[in-house]
Amino acid sequence: MWKALFLFAGLTIVVLGWGYYHVSTHANLNVSIYDVSLKNDRQAYGNVVSADLAFTNAAGTILAKARADKPLGTVSIYHPDSGDCRKIEQEASSSREGMAAW
């Protein structure tokens, strides 16, 4: 019984430690776009399902571009010069040539 308890406690510590390490060393960006002009008596805003965005710094230089696509409004971010590398990233997981290109 004690061995099972120690095993469970050890596994819990390892999982929480790995989670802390992962969150501390990896970036994450979540983008949601809302439109307050769609406000009515039942909602304060509406979801935007089609839009083009540009992320800029204080000087006005474009750092990244983004696109919200229909039908769900999924936002994908891409580099202004290199473009969208999602296709190359997906190919990197299936072949050595794709990994080299990525």
C-alpha positions as a Markdown table, in Angstrom:
| # | Residue | x | y | z |
|---|---|---|---|---|
| 1 | Met | 0.0 | 0.0 | 0.0 |
| 2 | Trp | 2.8 | 2.4 | 0.9 |
| 3 | Lys | 4.7 | 1.6 | -2.3 |
| 4 | Ala | 1.6 | 2.5 | -4.4 |
| 5 | Leu | 1.2 | 5.8 | -2.5 |
| 6 | Phe | 4.9 | 6.7 | -2.9 |
| 7 | Leu | 4.7 | 5.8 | -6.6 |
| 8 | Phe | 1.6 | 8.0 | -7.1 |
| 9 | Ala | 3.3 | 10.9 | -5.2 |
| 10 | Gly | 6.5 | 10.5 | -7.2 |
| 11 | Leu | 4.6 | 10.4 | -10.5 |
| 12 | Thr | 2.6 | 13.4 | -9.5 |
| 13 | Ile | 5.7 | 15.4 | -8.7 |
| 14 | Val | 7.4 | 14.4 | -12.0 |
| 15 | Val | 4.3 | 15.4 | -14.1 |
| 16 | Leu | 3.9 | 18.7 | -12.3 |
| 17 | Gly | 7.7 | 19.4 | -12.6 |
| 18 | Trp | 7.7 | 18.7 | -16.3 |
| 19 | Gly | 4.6 | 20.9 | -16.7 |
| 20 | Tyr | 6.3 | 23.8 | -14.9 |
| 21 | Tyr | 9.5 | 23.3 | -17.0 |
| 22 | His | 7.4 | 23.3 | -20.2 |
| 23 | Val | 5.4 | 26.4 | -19.3 |
| 24 | Ser | 8.6 | 28.2 | -18.2 |
| 25 | Thr | 10.6 | 27.5 | -21.4 |
| 26 | His | 7.9 | 27.6 | -24.2 |
| 27 | Ala | 5.9 | 30.5 | -25.5 |
| 28 | Asn | 2.2 | 30.4 | -26.2 |
| 29 | Leu | 0.0 | 33.0 | -28.0 |
| 30 | Asn | -3.8 | 32.9 | -28.1 |
| 31 | Val | -5.6 | 35.3 | -30.3 |
| 32 | Ser | -9.4 | 36.0 | -30.3 |
| 33 | Ile | -11.1 | 38.6 | -32.3 |
| 34 | Tyr | -14.4 | 40.2 | -31.2 |
| 35 | Asp | -16.6 | 42.8 | -32.7 |
| 36 | Val | -18.5 | 45.1 | -30.3 |
| 37 | Ser | -20.7 | 46.4 | -33.0 |
| 38 | Leu | -22.5 | 43.1 | -32.9 |
| 39 | Lys | -23.7 | 44.0 | -29.4 |
| 40 | Asn | -27.4 | 43.3 | -28.6 |
| 41 | Asp | -29.5 | 42.7 | -25.5 |
| 42 | Arg | -28.2 | 39.1 | -25.2 |
| 43 | Gln | -24.5 | 39.5 | -25.9 |
| 44 | Ala | -21.8 | 42.2 | -25.4 |
| 45 | Tyr | -19.9 | 41.4 | -28.6 |
| 46 | Gly | -19.8 | 38.9 | -31.5 |
| 47 | Asn | -17.1 | 36.7 | -32.9 |
| 48 | Val | -15.4 | 37.8 | -36.1 |
| 49 | Val | -15.1 | 34.9 | -38.5 |
| 50 | Ser | -13.2 | 36.7 | -41.3 |
| 51 | Ala | -10.5 | 39.3 | -40.8 |
| 52 | Asp | -6.9 | 40.3 | -41.7 |
| 53 | Leu | -4.7 | 41.6 | -39.0 |
| 54 | Ala | -1.2 | 43.1 | -38.7 |
| 55 | Phe | 0.9 | 43.1 | -35.5 |
| 56 | Thr | 3.2 | 46.1 | -35.3 |
| 57 | Asn | 5.7 | 47.5 | -32.9 |
| 58 | Ala | 5.8 | 51.1 | -31.6 |
| 59 | Ala | 7.6 | 52.3 | -34.8 |
| 60 | Gly | 4.9 | 50.8 | -37.0 |
| 61 | Thr | 7.0 | 48.0 | -38.4 |
| 62 | Ile | 5.0 | 44.9 | -39.2 |
| 63 | Leu | 6.1 | 42.0 | -37.0 |
| 64 | Ala | 3.5 | 39.5 | -38.1 |
| 65 | Lys | 0.3 | 39.2 | -40.0 |
| 66 | Ala | -2.7 | 37.1 | -39.1 |
| 67 | Arg | -5.9 | 35.9 | -40.8 |
| 68 | Ala | -9.2 | 34.8 | -39.3 |
| 69 | Asp | -10.7 | 32.2 | -41.6 |
| 70 | Lys | -14.4 | 31.1 | -42.1 |
| 71 | Pro | -16.4 | 29.3 | -40.9 |
| 72 | Leu | -15.1 | 29.2 | -37.3 |
| 73 | Gly | -12.9 | 32.3 | -37.2 |
| 74 | Thr | -9.7 | 30.3 | -36.6 |
| 75 | Val | -6.8 | 32.8 | -36.4 |
| 76 | Ser | -3.5 | 31.8 | -38.1 |
| 77 | Ile | -0.4 | 34.0 | -37.7 |
| 78 | Tyr | 2.3 | 34.1 | -40.3 |
| 79 | His | 5.6 | 36.0 | -40.9 |
| 80 | Pro | 5.2 | 39.0 | -43.2 |
| 81 | Asp | 8.2 | 38.0 | -45.4 |
| 82 | Ser | 8.5 | 34.2 | -45.1 |
| 83 | Gly | 4.8 | 33.6 | -45.1 |
| 84 | Asp | 2.9 | 30.8 | -43.5 |
| 85 | Cys | 5.1 | 27.8 | -42.6 |
| 86 | Arg | 2.3 | 25.5 | -41.3 |
| 87 | Lys | 2.5 | 23.3 | -44.4 |
| 88 | Ile | 6.3 | 23.0 | -44.1 |
| 89 | Glu | 5.9 | 22.3 | -40.4 |
| 90 | Gln | 3.4 | 19.5 | -41.1 |
| 91 | Glu | 5.7 | 18.0 | -43.7 |
| 92 | Ala | 8.6 | 18.0 | -41.2 |
| 93 | Ser | 6.9 | 15.4 | -39.1 |
| 94 | Ser | 6.5 | 12.9 | -42.0 |
| 95 | Ser | 9.8 | 13.0 | -43.9 |
| 96 | Arg | 13.5 | 13.8 | -43.6 |
| 97 | Glu | 13.2 | 16.2 | -46.6 |
| 98 | Gly | 10.4 | 18.0 | -44.9 |
| 99 | Met | 12.5 | 18.2 | -41.7 |
| 100 | Ala | 15.4 | 19.7 | -43.6 |
| 101 | Ala | 13.2 | 22.3 | -45.3 |
| 102 | Trp | 11.6 | 23.3 | -42.0 |
